[in-house]
Amino acid sequence: MNSQQRLLNTLRRQPVDRVPISTYELVGWNWDAWENQQPAYRKLMQLIREKTDCLYMCSFPARNRAERV
């Protein structure tokens, strides 16, 4: 099961192969981030890339439906 399937199944309350895990801001894909530049974090970041699910939070502007005229 890949990360996307795991997260969608979790949200749908369907079976998953393991609990989805996110390390929040510690993500392995952002090579410019300080934690990916530090040798002391190398093993941790490799583990994060291999064993966790990336949950990237984003937002977008939306109108408040309660404010409709």
PDB file of N, H, CA, C and O in Angstrom:
ATOM      1  N   MET A   1       0.855  -1.169   0.000  1.00  0.00           N
ATOM      2  CA  MET A   1       0.000   0.000   0.000  1.00  0.00           C
ATOM      3  C   MET A   1       0.900   1.230   0.000  1.00  0.00           C
ATOM      4  O   MET A   1       1.812   1.340   0.819  1.00  0.00           O
ATOM      5  N   ASN A   2       0.639   2.149  -0.918  1.00  0.00           N
ATOM      6  H   ASN A   2      -0.102   2.060  -1.584  1.00  0.00           H
ATOM      7  CA  ASN A   2       1.460   3.359  -0.933  1.00  0.00           C
ATOM      8  C   ASN A   2       0.869   4.415  -0.004  1.00  0.00           C
ATOM      9  O   ASN A   2      -0.209   4.230   0.561  1.00  0.00           O
ATOM     10  N   SER A   3       1.575   5.502   0.143  1.00  0.00           N
ATOM     11  H   SER A   3       2.451   5.653  -0.316  1.00  0.00           H
ATOM     12  CA  SER A   3       1.191   6.543   1.094  1.00  0.00           C
ATOM     13  C   SER A   3      -0.187   7.125   0.780  1.00  0.00           C
ATOM     14  O   SER A   3      -0.999   7.336   1.681  1.00  0.00           O
ATOM     15  N   GLN A   4      -0.442   7.380  -0.492  1.00  0.00           N
ATOM     16  H   GLN A   4       0.218   7.208  -1.224  1.00  0.00           H
ATOM     17  CA  GLN A   4      -1.733   7.951  -0.881  1.00  0.00           C
ATOM     18  C   GLN A   4      -2.876   6.998  -0.549  1.00  0.00           C
ATOM     19  O   GLN A   4      -3.884   7.417   0.020  1.00  0.00           O
ATOM     20  N   GLN A   5      -2.731   5.733  -0.895  1.00  0.00           N
ATOM     21  H   GLN A   5      -1.912   5.393  -1.357  1.00  0.00           H
ATOM     22  CA  GLN A   5      -3.760   4.745  -0.585  1.00  0.00           C
ATOM     23  C   GLN A   5      -3.982   4.644   0.919  1.00  0.00           C
ATOM     24  O   GLN A   5      -5.119   4.568   1.385  1.00  0.00           O
ATOM     25  N   ARG A   6      -2.892   4.645   1.668  1.00  0.00           N
ATOM     26  H   ARG A   6      -1.968   4.707   1.289  1.00  0.00           H
ATOM     27  CA  ARG A   6      -2.972   4.536   3.124  1.00  0.00           C
ATOM     28  C   ARG A   6      -3.746   5.709   3.724  1.00  0.00           C
ATOM     29  O   ARG A   6      -4.614   5.516   4.575  1.00  0.00           O
ATOM     30  N   LEU A   7      -3.429   6.919   3.278  1.00  0.00           N
ATOM     31  H   LEU A   7      -2.723   7.075   2.586  1.00  0.00           H
ATOM     32  CA  LEU A   7      -4.101   8.101   3.818  1.00  0.00           C
ATOM     33  C   LEU A   7      -5.572   8.134   3.429  1.00  0.00           C
ATOM     34  O   LEU A   7      -6.428   8.439   4.259  1.00  0.00           O
ATOM     35  N   LEU A   8      -5.868   7.823   2.173  1.00  0.00           N
ATOM     36  H   LEU A   8      -5.172   7.576   1.499  1.00  0.00           H
ATOM     37  CA  LEU A   8      -7.265   7.822   1.738  1.00  0.00           C
ATOM     38  C   LEU A   8      -8.068   6.750   2.465  1.00  0.00           C
ATOM     39  O   LEU A   8      -9.195   7.006   2.889  1.00  0.00           O
ATOM     40  N   ASN A   9      -7.508   5.562   2.614  1.00  0.00           N
ATOM     41  H   ASN A   9      -6.593   5.354   2.270  1.00  0.00           H
ATOM     42  CA  ASN A   9      -8.212   4.516   3.351  1.00  0.00           C
ATOM     43  C   ASN A   9      -8.445   4.913   4.801  1.00  0.00           C
ATOM     44  O   ASN A   9      -9.505   4.629   5.360  1.00  0.00           O
ATOM     45  N   THR A  10      -7.481   5.554   5.403  1.00  0.00           N
ATOM     46  H   THR A  10      -6.620   5.784   4.949  1.00  0.00           H
ATOM     47  CA  THR A  10      -7.649   6.010   6.781  1.00  0.00           C
ATOM     48  C   THR A  10      -8.796   7.005   6.882  1.00  0.00           C
ATOM     49  O   THR A  10      -9.632   6.901   7.780  1.00  0.00           O
ATOM     50  N   LEU A  11      -8.840   7.960   5.977  1.00  0.00           N
ATOM     51  H   LEU A  11      -8.161   8.045   5.248  1.00  0.00           H
ATOM     52  CA  LEU A  11      -9.913   8.956   5.989  1.00  0.00           C
ATOM     53  C   LEU A  11     -11.276   8.327   5.718  1.00  0.00           C
ATOM     54  O   LEU A  11     -12.298   8.822   6.192  1.00  0.00           O
ATOM     55  N   ARG A  12     -11.289   7.248   4.963  1.00  0.00           N
ATOM     56  H   ARG A  12     -10.458   6.846   4.578  1.00  0.00           H
ATOM     57  CA  ARG A  12     -12.538   6.536   4.645  1.00  0.00           C
ATOM     58  C   ARG A  12     -12.879   5.459   5.671  1.00  0.00           C
ATOM     59  O   ARG A  12     -13.873   4.748   5.530  1.00  0.00           O
ATOM     60  N   ARG A  13     -12.050   5.346   6.698  1.00  0.00           N
ATOM     61  H   ARG A  13     -11.242   5.924   6.813  1.00  0.00           H
ATOM     62  CA  ARG A  13     -12.213   4.329   7.741  1.00  0.00           C
ATOM     63  C   ARG A  13     -12.178   2.919   7.167  1.00  0.00           C
ATOM     64  O   ARG A  13     -12.946   2.048   7.576  1.00  0.00           O
ATOM     65  N   GLN A  14     -11.281   2.710   6.220  1.00  0.00           N
ATOM     66  H   GLN A  14     -10.657   3.417   5.888  1.00  0.00           H
ATOM     67  CA  GLN A  14     -11.073   1.398   5.620  1.00  0.00           C
ATOM     68  C   GLN A  14      -9.751   0.830   6.135  1.00  0.00           C
ATOM     69  O   GLN A  14      -8.923   1.573   6.662  1.00  0.00           O
ATOM     70  N   PRO A  15      -9.548  -0.477   5.988  1.00  0.00           N
ATOM     71  CA  PRO A  15      -8.312  -1.095   6.490  1.00  0.00           C
ATOM     72  C   PRO A  15      -7.053  -0.530   5.826  1.00  0.00           C
ATOM     73  O   PRO A  15      -7.058  -0.179   4.646  1.00  0.00           O
ATOM     74  N   VAL A  16      -5.990  -0.454   6.605  1.00  0.00           N
ATOM     75  H   VAL A  16      -5.987  -0.740   7.563  1.00  0.00           H
ATOM     76  CA  VAL A  16      -4.684  -0.012   6.105  1.00  0.00           C
ATOM     77  C   VAL A  16      -3.620  -1.008   6.561  1.00  0.00           C
ATOM     78  O   VAL A  16      -3.840  -1.784   7.490  1.00  0.00           O
ATOM     79  N   ASP A  17      -2.471  -0.976   5.899  1.00  0.00           N
ATOM     80  H   ASP A  17      -2.292  -0.345   5.144  1.00  0.00           H
ATOM     81  CA  ASP A  17      -1.391  -1.890   6.253  1.00  0.00           C
ATOM     82  C   ASP A  17      -0.650  -1.468   7.512  1.00  0.00           C
ATOM     83  O   ASP A  17      -0.054  -2.300   8.196  1.00  0.00           O
ATOM     84  N   ARG A  18      -0.686  -0.177   7.819  1.00  0.00           N
ATOM     85  H   ARG A  18      -1.169   0.500   7.263  1.00  0.00           H
ATOM     86  CA  ARG A  18      -0.094   0.349   9.053  1.00  0.00           C
ATOM     87  C   ARG A  18      -0.669   1.736   9.299  1.00  0.00           C
ATOM     88  O   ARG A  18      -1.293   2.329   8.420  1.00  0.00           O
ATOM     89  N   VAL A  19      -0.455   2.231  10.479  1.00  0.00           N
ATOM     90  H   VAL A  19       0.052   1.749  11.193  1.00  0.00           H
ATOM     91  CA  VAL A  19      -0.932   3.567  10.829  1.00  0.00           C
ATOM     92  C   VAL A  19      -0.143   4.606  10.028  1.00  0.00           C
ATOM     93  O   VAL A  19       1.085   4.537   9.990  1.00  0.00           O
ATOM     94  N   PRO A  20      -0.820   5.569   9.386  1.00  0.00           N
ATOM     95  CA  PRO A  20      -0.089   6.637   8.696  1.00  0.00           C
ATOM     96  C   PRO A  20       0.716   7.458   9.700  1.00  0.00           C
ATOM     97  O   PRO A  20       0.218   7.802  10.772  1.00  0.00           O
ATOM     98  N   ILE A  21       1.940   7.762   9.351  1.00  0.00           N
ATOM     99  H   ILE A  21       2.344   7.482   8.480  1.00  0.00           H
ATOM    100  CA  ILE A  21       2.830   8.513  10.234  1.00  0.00           C
ATOM    101  C   ILE A  21       3.335   9.742   9.509  1.00  0.00           C
ATOM    102  O   ILE A  21       3.792   9.661   8.369  1.00  0.00           O
ATOM    103  N   SER A  22       3.248  10.879  10.176  1.00  0.00           N
ATOM    104  H   SER A  22       2.877  10.944  11.102  1.00  0.00           H
ATOM    105  CA  SER A  22       3.794  12.116   9.627  1.00  0.00           C
ATOM    106  C   SER A  22       4.717  12.736  10.668  1.00  0.00           C
ATOM    107  O   SER A  22       4.412  12.731  11.860  1.00  0.00           O
ATOM    108  N   THR A  23       5.827  13.262  10.218  1.00  0.00           N
ATOM    109  H   THR A  23       6.074  13.266   9.249  1.00  0.00           H
ATOM    110  CA  THR A  23       6.748  13.955  11.113  1.00  0.00           C
ATOM    111  C   THR A  23       6.578  15.467  10.980  1.00  0.00           C
ATOM    112  O   THR A  23       7.472  16.239  11.326  1.00  0.00           O
ATOM    113  N   TYR A  24       5.429  15.869  10.478  1.00  0.00           N
ATOM    114  H   TYR A  24       4.702  15.242  10.196  1.00  0.00           H
ATOM    115  CA  TYR A  24       5.022  17.255  10.330  1.00  0.00           C
ATOM    116  C   TYR A  24       6.006  18.029   9.468  1.00  0.00           C
ATOM    117  O   TYR A  24       5.990  17.858   8.249  1.00  0.00           O
ATOM    118  N   GLU A  25       6.843  18.853  10.026  1.00  0.00           N
ATOM    119  H   GLU A  25       6.855  18.991  11.016  1.00  0.00           H
ATOM    120  CA  GLU A  25       7.723  19.689   9.214  1.00  0.00           C
ATOM    121  C   GLU A  25       9.022  19.009   8.805  1.00  0.00           C
ATOM    122  O   GLU A  25       9.733  19.521   7.940  1.00  0.00           O
ATOM    123  N   LEU A  26       9.344  17.888   9.396  1.00  0.00           N
ATOM    124  H   LEU A  26       8.767  17.473  10.099  1.00  0.00           H
ATOM    125  CA  LEU A  26      10.548  17.158   8.983  1.00  0.00           C
ATOM    126  C   LEU A  26      10.179  16.279   7.796  1.00  0.00           C
ATOM    127  O   LEU A  26       9.631  15.189   7.965  1.00  0.00           O
ATOM    128  N   VAL A  27      10.482  16.757   6.597  1.00  0.00           N
ATOM    129  H   VAL A  27      10.926  17.642   6.459  1.00  0.00           H
ATOM    130  CA  VAL A  27      10.145  16.018   5.383  1.00  0.00           C
ATOM    131  C   VAL A  27      11.419  15.723   4.599  1.00  0.00           C
ATOM    132  O   VAL A  27      12.316  16.562   4.511  1.00  0.00           O
ATOM    133  N   GLY A  28      11.483  14.559   4.048  1.00  0.00           N
ATOM    134  H   GLY A  28      10.754  13.878   4.120  1.00  0.00           H
ATOM    135  CA  GLY A  28      12.673  14.156   3.325  1.00  0.00           C
ATOM    136  C   GLY A  28      12.797  14.734   1.930  1.00  0.00           C
ATOM    137  O   GLY A  28      13.889  14.735   1.362  1.00  0.00           O
ATOM    138  N   TRP A  29      11.724  15.218   1.375  1.00  0.00           N
ATOM    139  H   TRP A  29      10.837  15.217   1.836  1.00  0.00           H
ATOM    140  CA  TRP A  29      11.763  15.677  -0.016  1.00  0.00           C
ATOM    141  C   TRP A  29      12.251  17.111  -0.181  1.00  0.00           C
ATOM    142  O   TRP A  29      12.591  17.503  -1.297  1.00  0.00           O
ATOM    143  N   ASN A  30      12.298  17.894   0.863  1.00  0.00           N
ATOM    144  H   ASN A  30      12.022  17.576   1.770  1.00  0.00           H
ATOM    145  CA  ASN A  30      12.746  19.291   0.762  1.00  0.00           C
ATOM    146  C   ASN A  30      14.249  19.360   1.024  1.00  0.00           C
ATOM    147  O   ASN A  30      14.682  19.523   2.165  1.00  0.00           O
ATOM    148  N   TRP A  31      15.035  19.237  -0.034  1.00  0.00           N
ATOM    149  H   TRP A  31      14.683  19.105  -0.961  1.00  0.00           H
ATOM    150  CA  TRP A  31      16.488  19.172   0.108  1.00  0.00           C
ATOM    151  C   TRP A  31      17.096  20.485   0.585  1.00  0.00           C
ATOM    152  O   TRP A  31      18.227  20.491   1.070  1.00  0.00           O
ATOM    153  N   ASP A  32      16.381  21.588   0.462  1.00  0.00           N
ATOM    154  H   ASP A  32      15.462  21.583   0.067  1.00  0.00           H
ATOM    155  CA  ASP A  32      16.895  22.882   0.913  1.00  0.00           C
ATOM    156  C   ASP A  32      16.671  23.127   2.403  1.00  0.00           C
ATOM    157  O   ASP A  32      17.264  24.041   2.975  1.00  0.00           O
ATOM    158  N   ALA A  33      15.827  22.326   3.030  1.00  0.00           N
ATOM    159  H   ALA A  33      15.345  21.583   2.566  1.00  0.00           H
ATOM    160  CA  ALA A  33      15.524  22.512   4.451  1.00  0.00           C
ATOM    161  C   ALA A  33      16.769  22.231   5.297  1.00  0.00           C
ATOM    162  O   ALA A  33      17.592  21.384   4.951  1.00  0.00           O
ATOM    163  N   TRP A  34      16.886  22.951   6.399  1.00  0.00           N
ATOM    164  H   TRP A  34      16.217  23.639   6.680  1.00  0.00           H
ATOM    165  CA  TRP A  34      18.086  22.842   7.234  1.00  0.00           C
ATOM    166  C   TRP A  34      18.330  21.416   7.705  1.00  0.00           C
ATOM    167  O   TRP A  34      19.477  20.973   7.764  1.00  0.00           O
ATOM    168  N   GLU A  35      17.261  20.689   8.042  1.00  0.00           N
ATOM    169  H   GLU A  35      16.329  21.049   7.994  1.00  0.00           H
ATOM    170  CA  GLU A  35      17.449  19.338   8.578  1.00  0.00           C
ATOM    171  C   GLU A  35      18.033  18.375   7.534  1.00  0.00           C
ATOM    172  O   GLU A  35      18.661  17.379   7.890  1.00  0.00           O
ATOM    173  N   ASN A  36      17.826  18.671   6.263  1.00  0.00           N
ATOM    174  H   ASN A  36      17.315  19.480   5.974  1.00  0.00           H
ATOM    175  CA  ASN A  36      18.415  17.835   5.217  1.00  0.00           C
ATOM    176  C   ASN A  36      19.842  18.250   4.882  1.00  0.00           C
ATOM    177  O   ASN A  36      20.513  17.581   4.096  1.00  0.00           O
ATOM    178  N   GLN A  37      20.304  19.331   5.462  1.00  0.00           N
ATOM    179  H   GLN A  37      19.759  19.875   6.100  1.00  0.00           H
ATOM    180  CA  GLN A  37      21.673  19.806   5.246  1.00  0.00           C
ATOM    181  C   GLN A  37      22.612  19.413   6.388  1.00  0.00           C
ATOM    182  O   GLN A  37      23.832  19.511   6.253  1.00  0.00           O
ATOM    183  N   GLN A  38      22.050  18.973   7.496  1.00  0.00           N
ATOM    184  H   GLN A  38      21.059  18.893   7.606  1.00  0.00           H
ATOM    185  CA  GLN A  38      22.849  18.663   8.682  1.00  0.00           C
ATOM    186  C   GLN A  38      23.274  17.194   8.710  1.00  0.00           C
ATOM    187  O   GLN A  38      22.421  16.307   8.688  1.00  0.00           O
ATOM    188  N   PRO A  39      24.570  16.927   8.757  1.00  0.00           N
ATOM    189  CA  PRO A  39      25.040  15.535   8.819  1.00  0.00           C
ATOM    190  C   PRO A  39      24.472  14.766  10.018  1.00  0.00           C
ATOM    191  O   PRO A  39      24.239  13.561   9.921  1.00  0.00           O
ATOM    192  N   ALA A  40      24.252  15.440  11.129  1.00  0.00           N
ATOM    193  H   ALA A  40      24.441  16.418  11.208  1.00  0.00           H
ATOM    194  CA  ALA A  40      23.725  14.771  12.322  1.00  0.00           C
ATOM    195  C   ALA A  40      22.300  14.249  12.097  1.00  0.00           C
ATOM    196  O   ALA A  40      21.863  13.339  12.801  1.00  0.00           O
ATOM    197  N   TYR A  41      21.583  14.806  11.140  1.00  0.00           N
ATOM    198  H   TYR A  41      21.937  15.546  10.569  1.00  0.00           H
ATOM    199  CA  TYR A  41      20.206  14.403  10.861  1.00  0.00           C
ATOM    200  C   TYR A  41      20.111  13.390   9.719  1.00  0.00           C
ATOM    201  O   TYR A  41      19.012  12.947   9.384  1.00  0.00           O
ATOM    202  N   ARG A  42      21.232  13.021   9.122  1.00  0.00           N
ATOM    203  H   ARG A  42      22.124  13.381   9.395  1.00  0.00           H
ATOM    204  CA  ARG A  42      21.221  12.173   7.923  1.00  0.00           C
ATOM    205  C   ARG A  42      20.437  10.874   8.123  1.00  0.00           C
ATOM    206  O   ARG A  42      19.576  10.551   7.305  1.00  0.00           O
ATOM    207  N   LYS A  43      20.715  10.128   9.186  1.00  0.00           N
ATOM    208  H   LYS A  43      21.415  10.390   9.850  1.00  0.00           H
ATOM    209  CA  LYS A  43      20.032   8.850   9.415  1.00  0.00           C
ATOM    210  C   LYS A  43      18.543   9.052   9.675  1.00  0.00           C
ATOM    211  O   LYS A  43      17.709   8.301   9.169  1.00  0.00           O
ATOM    212  N   LEU A  44      18.217  10.067  10.463  1.00  0.00           N
ATOM    213  H   LEU A  44      18.894  10.677  10.875  1.00  0.00           H
ATOM    214  CA  LEU A  44      16.815  10.352  10.753  1.00  0.00           C
ATOM    215  C   LEU A  44      16.056  10.697   9.478  1.00  0.00           C
ATOM    216  O   LEU A  44      14.957  10.190   9.254  1.00  0.00           O
ATOM    217  N   MET A  45      16.634  11.552   8.645  1.00  0.00           N
ATOM    218  H   MET A  45      17.527  11.964   8.827  1.00  0.00           H
ATOM    219  CA  MET A  45      15.945  11.975   7.429  1.00  0.00           C
ATOM    220  C   MET A  45      15.801  10.816   6.441  1.00  0.00           C
ATOM    221  O   MET A  45      14.807  10.739   5.720  1.00  0.00           O
ATOM    222  N   GLN A  46      16.767   9.934   6.404  1.00  0.00           N
ATOM    223  H   GLN A  46      17.575   9.996   6.990  1.00  0.00           H
ATOM    224  CA  GLN A  46      16.653   8.750   5.545  1.00  0.00           C
ATOM    225  C   GLN A  46      15.504   7.871   6.021  1.00  0.00           C
ATOM    226  O   GLN A  46      14.726   7.371   5.208  1.00  0.00           O
ATOM    227  N   LEU A  47      15.392   7.680   7.321  1.00  0.00           N
ATOM    228  H   LEU A  47      16.024   8.086   7.982  1.00  0.00           H
ATOM    229  CA  LEU A  47      14.295   6.904   7.890  1.00  0.00           C
ATOM    230  C   LEU A  47      12.950   7.560   7.577  1.00  0.00           C
ATOM    231  O   LEU A  47      11.989   6.870   7.237  1.00  0.00           O
ATOM    232  N   ILE A  48      12.878   8.871   7.689  1.00  0.00           N
ATOM    233  H   ILE A  48      13.659   9.432   7.966  1.00  0.00           H
ATOM    234  CA  ILE A  48      11.645   9.602   7.376  1.00  0.00           C
ATOM    235  C   ILE A  48      11.260   9.389   5.914  1.00  0.00           C
ATOM    236  O   ILE A  48      10.091   9.149   5.613  1.00  0.00           O
ATOM    237  N   ARG A  49      12.228   9.475   5.006  1.00  0.00           N
ATOM    238  H   ARG A  49      13.178   9.670   5.251  1.00  0.00           H
ATOM    239  CA  ARG A  49      11.940   9.264   3.583  1.00  0.00           C
ATOM    240  C   ARG A  49      11.412   7.851   3.317  1.00  0.00           C
ATOM    241  O   ARG A  49      10.531   7.662   2.479  1.00  0.00           O
ATOM    242  N   GLU A  50      11.945   6.877   4.024  1.00  0.00           N
ATOM    243  H   GLU A  50      12.661   7.030   4.706  1.00  0.00           H
ATOM    244  CA  GLU A  50      11.589   5.482   3.769  1.00  0.00           C
ATOM    245  C   GLU A  50      10.321   5.024   4.476  1.00  0.00           C
ATOM    246  O   GLU A  50       9.580   4.202   3.938  1.00  0.00           O
ATOM    247  N   LYS A  51      10.059   5.544   5.674  1.00  0.00           N
ATOM    248  H   LYS A  51      10.661   6.212   6.111  1.00  0.00           H
ATOM    249  CA  LYS A  51       9.041   4.922   6.522  1.00  0.00           C
ATOM    250  C   LYS A  51       7.852   5.793   6.916  1.00  0.00           C
ATOM    251  O   LYS A  51       6.962   5.315   7.619  1.00  0.00           O
ATOM    252  N   THR A  52       7.807   7.040   6.493  1.00  0.00           N
ATOM    253  H   THR A  52       8.531   7.428   5.922  1.00  0.00           H
ATOM    254  CA  THR A  52       6.691   7.885   6.915  1.00  0.00           C
ATOM    255  C   THR A  52       5.868   8.340   5.720  1.00  0.00           C
ATOM    256  O   THR A  52       6.261   8.157   4.567  1.00  0.00           O
ATOM    257  N   ASP A  53       4.726   8.932   6.017  1.00  0.00           N
ATOM    258  H   ASP A  53       4.408   9.081   6.953  1.00  0.00           H
ATOM    259  CA  ASP A  53       3.815   9.445   5.003  1.00  0.00           C
ATOM    260  C   ASP A  53       3.852  10.962   5.051  1.00  0.00           C
ATOM    261  O   ASP A  53       3.700  11.563   6.114  1.00  0.00           O
ATOM    262  N   CYS A  54       4.051  11.564   3.919  1.00  0.00           N
ATOM    263  H   CYS A  54       4.174  11.075   3.055  1.00  0.00           H
ATOM    264  CA  CYS A  54       4.145  13.021   3.869  1.00  0.00           C
ATOM    265  C   CYS A  54       2.745  13.630   3.890  1.00  0.00           C
ATOM    266  O   CYS A  54       1.966  13.445   2.956  1.00  0.00           O
ATOM    267  N   LEU A  55       2.439  14.341   4.939  1.00  0.00           N
ATOM    268  H   LEU A  55       3.072  14.491   5.699  1.00  0.00           H
ATOM    269  CA  LEU A  55       1.191  15.094   5.033  1.00  0.00           C
ATOM    270  C   LEU A  55       1.557  16.560   4.938  1.00  0.00           C
ATOM    271  O   LEU A  55       2.027  17.154   5.909  1.00  0.00           O
ATOM    272  N   TYR A  56       1.348  17.134   3.794  1.00  0.00           N
ATOM    273  H   TYR A  56       0.966  16.652   3.006  1.00  0.00           H
ATOM    274  CA  TYR A  56       1.737  18.523   3.588  1.00  0.00           C
ATOM    275  C   TYR A  56       0.504  19.394   3.724  1.00  0.00           C
ATOM    276  O   TYR A  56      -0.450  19.255   2.958  1.00  0.00           O
ATOM    277  N   MET A  57       0.520  20.286   4.691  1.00  0.00           N
ATOM    278  H   MET A  57       1.295  20.399   5.313  1.00  0.00           H
ATOM    279  CA  MET A  57      -0.623  21.154   4.930  1.00  0.00           C
ATOM    280  C   MET A  57      -0.565  22.379   4.030  1.00  0.00           C
ATOM    281  O   MET A  57       0.484  23.002   3.866  1.00  0.00           O
ATOM    282  N   CYS A  58      -1.692  22.704   3.464  1.00  0.00           N
ATOM    283  H   CYS A  58      -2.544  22.197   3.597  1.00  0.00           H
ATOM    284  CA  CYS A  58      -1.779  23.924   2.659  1.00  0.00           C
ATOM    285  C   CYS A  58      -3.168  24.510   2.858  1.00  0.00           C
ATOM    286  O   CYS A  58      -4.085  23.831   3.318  1.00  0.00           O
ATOM    287  N   SER A  59      -3.301  25.742   2.514  1.00  0.00           N
ATOM    288  H   SER A  59      -2.556  26.293   2.139  1.00  0.00           H
ATOM    289  CA  SER A  59      -4.604  26.391   2.641  1.00  0.00           C
ATOM    290  C   SER A  59      -4.834  27.251   1.416  1.00  0.00           C
ATOM    291  O   SER A  59      -3.898  27.606   0.700  1.00  0.00           O
ATOM    292  N   PHE A  60      -6.060  27.570   1.193  1.00  0.00           N
ATOM    293  H   PHE A  60      -6.821  27.282   1.774  1.00  0.00           H
ATOM    294  CA  PHE A  60      -6.409  28.441   0.086  1.00  0.00           C
ATOM    295  C   PHE A  60      -7.537  29.348   0.549  1.00  0.00           C
ATOM    296  O   PHE A  60      -8.340  28.964   1.399  1.00  0.00           O
ATOM    297  N   PRO A  61      -7.597  30.542  -0.005  1.00  0.00           N
ATOM    298  CA  PRO A  61      -8.649  31.465   0.415  1.00  0.00           C
ATOM    299  C   PRO A  61     -10.021  30.957  -0.026  1.00  0.00           C
ATOM    300  O   PRO A  61     -10.190  30.485  -1.151  1.00  0.00           O
ATOM    301  N   ALA A  62     -10.965  31.058   0.850  1.00  0.00           N
ATOM    302  H   ALA A  62     -10.828  31.441   1.763  1.00  0.00           H
ATOM    303  CA  ALA A  62     -12.333  30.653   0.532  1.00  0.00           C
ATOM    304  C   ALA A  62     -13.293  31.643   1.174  1.00  0.00           C
ATOM    305  O   ALA A  62     -13.033  32.186   2.248  1.00  0.00           O
ATOM    306  N   ARG A  63     -14.375  31.855   0.509  1.00  0.00           N
ATOM    307  H   ARG A  63     -14.587  31.414  -0.363  1.00  0.00           H
ATOM    308  CA  ARG A  63     -15.380  32.763   1.066  1.00  0.00           C
ATOM    309  C   ARG A  63     -16.154  32.057   2.167  1.00  0.00           C
ATOM    310  O   ARG A  63     -16.373  30.847   2.117  1.00  0.00           O
ATOM    311  N   ASN A  64     -16.553  32.817   3.136  1.00  0.00           N
ATOM    312  H   ASN A  64     -16.374  33.800   3.177  1.00  0.00           H
ATOM    313  CA  ASN A  64     -17.370  32.302   4.222  1.00  0.00           C
ATOM    314  C   ASN A  64     -18.812  32.261   3.738  1.00  0.00           C
ATOM    315  O   ASN A  64     -19.385  33.300   3.410  1.00  0.00           O
ATOM    316  N   ARG A  65     -19.402  31.078   3.688  1.00  0.00           N
ATOM    317  H   ARG A  65     -18.937  30.233   3.954  1.00  0.00           H
ATOM    318  CA  ARG A  65     -20.774  30.936   3.197  1.00  0.00           C
ATOM    319  C   ARG A  65     -21.771  31.698   4.066  1.00  0.00           C
ATOM    320  O   ARG A  65     -22.825  32.112   3.583  1.00  0.00           O
ATOM    321  N   ALA A  66     -21.447  31.885   5.336  1.00  0.00           N
ATOM    322  H   ALA A  66     -20.591  31.549   5.728  1.00  0.00           H
ATOM    323  CA  ALA A  66     -22.350  32.595   6.241  1.00  0.00           C
ATOM    324  C   ALA A  66     -22.448  34.074   5.892  1.00  0.00           C
ATOM    325  O   ALA A  66     -23.399  34.742   6.298  1.00  0.00           O
ATOM    326  N   GLU A  67     -21.483  34.591   5.150  1.00  0.00           N
ATOM    327  H   GLU A  67     -20.710  34.048   4.820  1.00  0.00           H
ATOM    328  CA  GLU A  67     -21.472  36.009   4.807  1.00  0.00           C
ATOM    329  C   GLU A  67     -22.203  36.316   3.506  1.00  0.00           C
ATOM    330  O   GLU A  67     -22.186  37.461   3.054  1.00  0.00           O
ATOM    331  N   ARG A  68     -22.841  35.331   2.897  1.00  0.00           N
ATOM    332  H   ARG A  68     -22.855  34.401   3.264  1.00  0.00           H
ATOM    333  CA  ARG A  68     -23.571  35.573   1.649  1.00  0.00           C
ATOM    334  C   ARG A  68     -24.710  36.559   1.876  1.00  0.00           C
ATOM    335  O   ARG A  68     -25.350  36.577   2.927  1.00  0.00           O
ATOM    336  N   VAL A  69     -24.936  37.367   0.869  1.00  0.00           N
ATOM    337  H   VAL A  69     -24.416  37.352   0.015  1.00  0.00           H
ATOM    338  CA  VAL A  69     -26.019  38.368   0.964  1.00  0.00           C
ATOM    339  C   VAL A  69     -27.264  37.829   0.340  1.00  0.00           C
ATOM    340  O   VAL A  69     -28.288  38.511   0.316  1.00  0.00           O
TER     341      VAL A  69
END
